[in-house]
Amino acid sequence: MKKFCFIAFLSALMLIISAQCFGQIFSEALHGYVLPVTIEHGDTLPYVMLRELPVYPKITNKKSENFYWKTVRDVKKVYPYVKIVAREYAMVNAKFDTIQNLKERKKYTKKYEKQLLKQYEPTMRTFTLSQGKMMIKLINRELDKTGYELIKEIRGGFVAWWWQVFAKICGADLKDDFNLSTREKDRIIERVITLYEAGLL
């Protein structure tokens, strides 16, 4: 009798566990993904768009590999701020469209510059020299204008010249550009950015 009760108890327990498992699987199936479908030769098939993944050959040169990993570090830190620069530049240009008076533009620019410095200068001060150079290069890639041209456009030729002198003293160049056709290092930078944007770094 005890043996029968024990077997009945185990059977009931197994039935409850299996029912819970089935319920869980059924529940997960109900809360799964709704996919678009396509019909081919009378069959209804799920239609899934997979994101494109870039594939690059392995870097075999030790010097290029060192540059690659240094670039990964610098791009991760600098690239989000390059996007901010692009956004802020678009906002300034949009504002300039509404301000025709040159004096008013200068007044607005000085005020806006103070706001930006207050907001971003503490972070910018943590950049290394190589990260500062990377930012100059990526700004050119993003906006198709050098850092020098941007400063000249917004603040005038003398201010641009003064910042260029300062950059040169520090070992940088505001006129540095991004050129994929002639520079191997710029091609490596482009590769890193593509992987970063794809969420692979």
VOBA-1610 file (N, C-alpha, C; in pm, whole numbers, padded with zeros to 5 digits, always signed):
BEGIN
Met+00082-00121+00000Met+00000+00000+00000Met+00086+00127+00000Lys+00193+00123+00082Lys+00284+00238+00090Lys+00350+00261-00045Lys+00390+00147-00109Lys+00456+00157-00240Lys+00362+00219-00343Phe+00235+00179-00339Phe+00135+00232-00432Phe+00116+00383-00409Cys+00106+00423-00283Cys+00089+00566-00250Cys+00208+00648-00298Phe+00328+00590-00278Phe+00450+00660-00319Phe+00453+00679-00471Ile+00418+00573-00546Ile+00416+00579-00693Ile+00310+00678-00739Ala+00193+00677-00674Ala+00086+00772-00709Ala+00130+00916-00684Phe+00200+00935-00570Phe+00251+01069-00536Phe+00353+01116-00640Leu+00447+01027-00677Leu+00548+01061-00778Leu+00484+01091-00913Ser+00385+01011-00950Ser+00315+01032-01078Ser+00245+01168-01081Ala+00178+01199-00969Ala+00109+01329-00960Ala+00209+01444-00967Leu+00324+01428-00898Leu+00429+01531-00898Leu+00484+01552-01039Met+00512+01440-01108Met+00564+01447-01246Met+00462+01515-01338Leu+00334+01483-01318Leu+00228+01542-01399Leu+00221+01694-01379Ile+00233+01736-01251Ile+00230+01880-01220Ile+00350+01952-01281Ile+00471+01891-01266Ile+00594+01952-01321Ile+00585+01962-01472Ser+00542+01851-01537Ser+00533+01854-01684Ser+00430+01955-01731Ala+00321+01968-01656Ala+00218+02066-01692Ala+00272+02207-01681Gln+00352+02231-01574Gln+00413+02364-01557Gln+00510+02394-01670Cys+00593+02292-01705Cys+00690+02310-01815Cys+00618+02338-01946Phe+00511+02259-01973Phe+00435+02280-02095Phe+00373+02419-02097Gly+00319+02457-01981Gly+00258+02591-01969Gly+00360+02700-01994Gln+00483+02679-01944Gln+00589+02780-01962Gln+00627+02790-02110Ile+00645+02672-02174Ile+00680+02672-02317Ile+00569+02738-02398Phe+00444+02702-02366Phe+00329+02758-02437Phe+00324+02910-02416Ser+00348+02951-02290Ser+00346+03094-02257Ser+00454+03169-02334Glu+00577+03109-02340Glu+00687+03174-02412Glu+00655+03183-02561Ala+00590+03078-02612Ala+00553+03079-02753Ala+00453+03191-02782Leu+00360+03210-02687Leu+00261+03316-02705Leu+00324+03455-02699His+00429+03469-02617His+00495+03598-02601His+00624+03607-02683Gly+00631+03535-02792Gly+00749+03536-02878Gly+00749+03655-02971Tyr+00810+03640-03086Tyr+00823+03748-03183Tyr+00718+03734-03294Val+00662+03845-03334Val+00572+03846-03448Val+00657+03889-03567Leu+00666+03802-03666Leu+00752+03829-03781Leu+00669+03851-03907Pro+00719+03934-03996Pro+00653+03942-04127Pro+00677+03811-04202Val+00589+03780-04294Val+00602+03654-04367Val+00607+03680-04517Thr+00659+03581-04586Thr+00658+03585-04732Thr+00608+03448-04781Ile+00540+03448-04893Ile+00487+03321-04947Ile+00566+03286-05072Glu+00630+03168-05066Glu+00708+03120-05180Glu+00663+02978-05215His+00619+02959-05338His+00574+02828-05387His+00467+02767-05295Gly+00377+02851-05245Gly+00268+02803-05160Gly+00304+02787-05014Asp+00431+02805-04979Asp+00474+02793-04838Asp+00482+02932-04775Thr+00431+02942-04652Thr+00441+03067-04577Thr+00568+03061-04493Leu+00660+03150-04519Leu+00789+03150-04452Leu+00810+03281-04374Pro+00872+03270-04255Pro+00904+03395-04184Pro+01009+03474-04262Tyr+00994+03605-04260Tyr+01084+03692-04335Tyr+01161+03777-04236Val+01289+03747-04220Val+01371+03817-04121Val+01485+03890-04192Met+01494+04022-04165Met+01605+04101-04220Met+01720+04097-04120Leu+01831+04040-04159Leu+01949+04037-04073Leu+02035+04159-04101Arg+02091+04216-03994Arg+02174+04333-04016Arg+02304+04293-04086Glu+02354+04385-04163Glu+02477+04361-04237Glu+02595+04369-04142Leu+02681+04270-04147Leu+02799+04269-04062Leu+02924+04287-04147Pro+03003+04388-04118Pro+03125+04409-04198Pro+03229+04302-04166Val+03298+04258-04268Val+03406+04159-04251Val+03533+04218-04310Tyr+03639+04214-04231Tyr+03768+04270-04274Tyr+03876+04164-04266Pro+03979+04176-04349Pro+04090+04082-04336Pro+04167+04107-04207Lys+04232+04004-04158Lys+04309+04015-04034Lys+04429+04107-04057Ile+04457+04189-03956Ile+04575+04277-03963Ile+04695+04193-03920Thr+04793+04181-04009Thr+04910+04097-03980Thr+05031+04179-03936Asn+05036+04305-03976Asn+05148+04392-03940Asn+05134+04435-03794Lys+05238+04412-03713Lys+05234+04441-03569Lys+05212+04590-03543Lys+05278+04674-03621Lys+05264+04820-03604Lys+05120+04863-03633Ser+05062+04810-03740Ser+04923+04842-03776Ser+04826+04789-03671Glu+04858+04672-03614Glu+04771+04614-03511Glu+04772+04700-03385Asn+04889+04749-03346Asn+04900+04839-03230Asn+04820+04967-03254Phe+04832+05021-03375Phe+04756+05142-03411Phe+04606+05114-03407Tyr+04567+04994-03454Tyr+04426+04955-03456Tyr+04368+04959-03315Trp+04434+04895-03219Trp+04380+04887-03083Trp+04383+05022-03012Lys+04482+05103-03044Lys+04486+05240-02991Lys+04370+05321-03049Thr+04342+05299-03177Thr+04231+05367-03245Thr+04097+05324-03186Val+04082+05196-03155Val+03959+05146-03091Val+03934+05222-02962Arg+04038+05234-02880Arg+04027+05306-02753Arg+03987+05452-02775Asp+04055+05517-02871Asp+04030+05660-02895Asp+03893+05686-02957Val+03853+05602-03051Val+03722+05620-03117Val+03609+05602-03016Lys+03621+05503-02929Lys+03517+05480-02828Lys+03497+05603-02739Lys+03606+05671-02709Lys+03596+05788-02621Lys+03553+05914-02697Val+03606+05932-02818Val+03590+06057-02892Val+03466+06063-02981Tyr+03431+05952-03045Tyr+03326+05953-03148Tyr+03192+06008-03100Pro+03146+05974-02978Pro+03019+06033-02931Pro+03024+06186-02926Tyr+03141+06242-02896Tyr+03154+06388-02890Tyr+03162+06450-03029Val+03213+06375-03125Val+03213+06422-03265Val+03068+06436-03312Lys+02983+06341-03274Lys+02841+06348-03308Lys+02776+06470-03242Ile+02818+06501-03120Ile+02766+06620-03050Ile+02808+06745-03125Val+02935+06751-03169Val+02984+06867-03246Val+02900+06887-03372Ala+02873+06777-03443Ala+02792+06784-03566Ala+02653+06837-03536Arg+02593+06790-03425Arg+02460+06835-03387Arg+02460+06984-03349Glu+02560+07023-03271Glu+02569+07164-03228Glu+02595+07256-03347Tyr+02677+07210-03441Tyr+02706+07289-03561Tyr+02578+07312-03642Ala+02497+07206-03655Ala+02369+07218-03727Ala+02277+07317-03657Met+02277+07314-03522Met+02192+07406-03445Met+02238+07550-03462Val+02369+07572-03460Val+02423+07708-03478Val+02389+07760-03617Asn+02404+07677-03719Asn+02370+07717-03856Asn+02223+07752-03870Ala+02138+07672-03804Ala+01994+07698-03808Ala+01963+07832-03740Lys+02032+07860-03631Lys+02012+07987-03559Lys+02062+08104-03643Phe+02175+08085-03711Phe+02231+08191-03797Phe+02135+08229-03909Asp+02055+08133-03952Asp+01955+08162-04056Asp+01852+08264-04009Thr+01832+08268-03876Thr+01733+08362-03821Thr+01796+08494-03775Ile+01931+08498-03768Ile+02001+08621-03725Ile+02083+08675-03843Gln+02040+08782-03899Gln+02110+08840-04014Gln+02217+08942-03972Asn+02193+09007-03859Asn+02285+09110-03810Asn+02415+09046-03760Leu+02530+09093-03813Leu+02661+09036-03780Leu+02694+09055-03632Lys+02660+09170-03577Lys+02687+09198-03436Lys+02607+09104-03345Glu+02482+09081-03382Glu+02397+08990-03304Glu+02447+08846-03313Arg+02500+08810-03430Arg+02555+08675-03447Arg+02675+08654-03354Lys+02763+08755-03348Lys+02881+08746-03262Lys+02841+08735-03115Lys+02742+08812-03078Lys+02693+08810-02940Lys+02636+08671-02906Tyr+02556+08619-02999Tyr+02497+08486-02979Tyr+02607+08379-02971Thr+02707+08387-03060Thr+02815+08289-03065Thr+02894+08285-02936Lys+02927+08404-02882Lys+03004+08411-02757Lys+02926+08348-02642Lys+02797+08379-02635Lys+02712+08325-02528Lys+02701+08172-02541Tyr+02682+08127-02664Tyr+02667+07983-02690Tyr+02797+07909-02659Glu+02910+07972-02695Glu+03041+07912-02669Glu+03063+07893-02519Lys+03023+07992-02438Lys+03037+07981-02292Lys+02956+07864-02238Gln+02834+07847-02292Gln+02749+07736-02249Gln+02815+07601-02281Leu+02867+07591-02403Leu+02930+07465-02446Leu+03054+07434-02364Leu+03136+07537-02337Leu+03257+07517-02257Leu+03222+07469-02117Lys+03121+07529-02059Lys+03078+07491-01924Lys+03032+07345-01922Gln+02963+07305-02027Gln+02906+07170-02034Gln+03008+07062-02068Tyr+03097+07092-02165Tyr+03184+06987-02218Tyr+03332+07000-02183Glu+03378+07116-02140Glu+03521+07134-02114Glu+03577+07035-02012Pro+03507+07006-01900Pro+03564+06910-01804Pro+03595+06774-01867Thr+03508+06726-01956Thr+03533+06598-02023Thr+03645+06610-02125Met+03645+06719-02201Met+03748+06740-02304Met+03888+06745-02243Arg+03898+06794-02121Arg+04028+06803-02055Arg+04085+06665-02022Thr+04000+06563-02022Thr+04048+06427-01993Thr+04102+06359-02119Phe+04083+06420-02236Phe+04132+06362-02361Phe+04285+06368-02365Thr+04346+06263-02418Thr+04490+06265-02443Thr+04515+06342-02572Leu+04642+06369-02602Leu+04676+06439-02727Leu+04630+06359-02848Ser+04651+06226-02844Ser+04609+06143-02959Ser+04458+06145-02976Gln+04383+06154-02865Gln+04236+06161-02874Gln+04192+06297-02927Gly+04265+06403-02892Gly+04236+06536-02948Gly+04260+06538-03098Lys+04371+06478-03140Lys+04401+06469-03284Lys+04295+06387-03356Met+04252+06279-03291Met+04147+06194-03349Met+04018+06273-03366Met+03985+06355-03269Met+03862+06435-03276Met+03869+06532-03393Ile+03984+06598-03412Ile+04002+06691-03524Ile+03978+06618-03657Lys+04037+06499-03668Lys+04025+06420-03792Lys+03880+06375-03816Leu+03813+06330-03707Leu+03677+06278-03722Leu+03574+06389-03745Ile+03604+06508-03696Ile+03517+06622-03726Ile+03520+06649-03877Asn+03639+06641-03936Asn+03650+06657-04082Asn+03574+06546-04155Arg+03581+06424-04103Arg+03508+06311-04164Arg+03358+06334-04155Glu+03311+06385-04041Glu+03168+06402-04016Glu+03108+06520-04092Leu+03181+06632-04094Leu+03125+06757-04149Leu+03186+06800-04282Asp+03289+06726-04326Asp+03361+06760-04449Asp+03422+06901-04441Lys+03459+06941-04320Lys+03529+07068-04297Lys+03632+07045-04190Thr+03748+07109-04204Thr+03849+07094-04100Thr+03809+07175-03977Gly+03872+07145-03865Gly+03848+07221-03743Gly+03879+07369-03764Tyr+03985+07396-03841Tyr+04024+07534-03872Tyr+03913+07606-03948Glu+03858+07538-04049Glu+03751+07598-04130Glu+03626+07627-04047Leu+03594+07536-03954Leu+03476+07556-03869Leu+03492+07678-03779Ile+03610+07689-03716Ile+03635+07804-03628Ile+03633+07933-03708Lys+03695+07930-03824Lys+03699+08049-03910Lys+03557+08091-03951Glu+03475+07993-03984Glu+03337+08021-04027Glu+03254+08082-03914Ile+03272+08029-03793Ile+03188+08073-03681Ile+03248+08190-03604Arg+03380+08187-03580Arg+03441+08289-03495Arg+03531+08389-03571Gly+03563+08359-03697Gly+03644+08452-03775Gly+03787+08402-03794Gly+03856+08465-03890Gly+03990+08423-03930Gly+04096+08436-03823Phe+04092+08547-03745Phe+04195+08569-03643Phe+04186+08464-03533Val+04064+08435-03487Val+04044+08334-03382Val+04089+08197-03432Ala+04057+08166-03558Ala+04099+08037-03616Ala+04251+08029-03622Trp+04315+08137-03663Trp+04462+08141-03670Trp+04523+08120-03531Trp+04466+08189-03430Trp+04518+08179-03294Trp+04507+08036-03242Trp+04392+07968-03266Trp+04375+07831-03221Trp+04464+07734-03298Gln+04491+07766-03424Gln+04581+07682-03504Gln+04723+07690-03448Val+04769+07811-03410Val+04901+07829-03350Val+04908+07749-03220Phe+04805+07760-03138Phe+04800+07688-03011Phe+04804+07536-03033Ala+04727+07489-03132Ala+04724+07345-03164Ala+04862+07298-03209Lys+04929+07377-03292Lys+05063+07342-03342Lys+05162+07331-03227Ile+05153+07423-03131Ile+05242+07420-03013Ile+05221+07290-02936Cys+05095+07244-02930Cys+05061+07121-02858Cys+05091+06995-02939Gly+05126+07011-03067Gly+05157+06897-03151Gly+05041+06846-03234Ala+04939+06930-03250Ala+04822+06893-03331Ala+04811+06988-03450Asp+04711+06966-03536Asp+04690+07051-03653Asp+04541+07058-03683Leu+04483+07177-03667Leu+04340+07195-03693Leu+04304+07179-03841Lys+04405+07181-03927Lys+04381+07167-04071Lys+04392+07021-04116Asp+04414+06931-04020Asp+04425+06788-04052Asp+04292+06739-04109Asp+04301+06658-04215Asp+04179+06608-04278Asp+04175+06456-04275Phe+04065+06401-04322Phe+04041+06257-04325Phe+04042+06213-04469Asn+04136+06127-04506Asn+04152+06091-04646Asn+04171+05940-04661Leu+04065+05871-04704Leu+04070+05725-04718Leu+04154+05680-04836Ser+04159+05763-04940Ser+04226+05721-05063Ser+04378+05718-05051Thr+04434+05802-04965Thr+04580+05811-04960Thr+04643+05765-04828Arg+04562+05749-04723Arg+04621+05718-04591Arg+04572+05585-04536Glu+04667+05497-04512Glu+04636+05365-04455Glu+04577+05380-04314Lys+04630+05473-04235Lys+04579+05493-04099Lys+04433+05539-04099Asp+04397+05622-04195Asp+04258+05668-04205Asp+04165+05553-04244Arg+04217+05458-04322Arg+04137+05340-04358Arg+04113+05252-04235Ile+04213+05245-04148Ile+04198+05169-04023Ile+04097+05239-03933Ile+04104+05372-03926Ile+04007+05449-03846Ile+03865+05425-03897Glu+03848+05427-04029Glu+03716+05402-04090Glu+03665+05263-04054Arg+03753+05167-04056Arg+03719+05029-04020Arg+03670+05023-03874Val+03740+05090-03784Val+03703+05090-03643Val+03567+05157-03623Ile+03544+05270-03692Ile+03416+05342-03681Ile+03301+05254-03731Thr+03321+05186-03843Thr+03217+05098-03899Thr+03182+04987-03799Leu+03283+04927-03737Leu+03259+04822-03638Leu+03192+04879-03512Tyr+03234+04997-03474Tyr+03177+05063-03355Tyr+03029+05094-03377Glu+02997+05149-03495Glu+02858+05183-03526Glu+02771+05058-03538Ala+02831+04945-03577Ala+02756+04820-03589Ala+02741+04750-03453Gly+02799+04809-03348Gly+02790+04751-03214Gly+02880+04632-03194Leu+02988+04624-03271Leu+03078+04509-03263Leu+03206+04537-03185Leu+03214+04657-03128Leu+03332+04690-03044Leu+03286+04733-02906
//
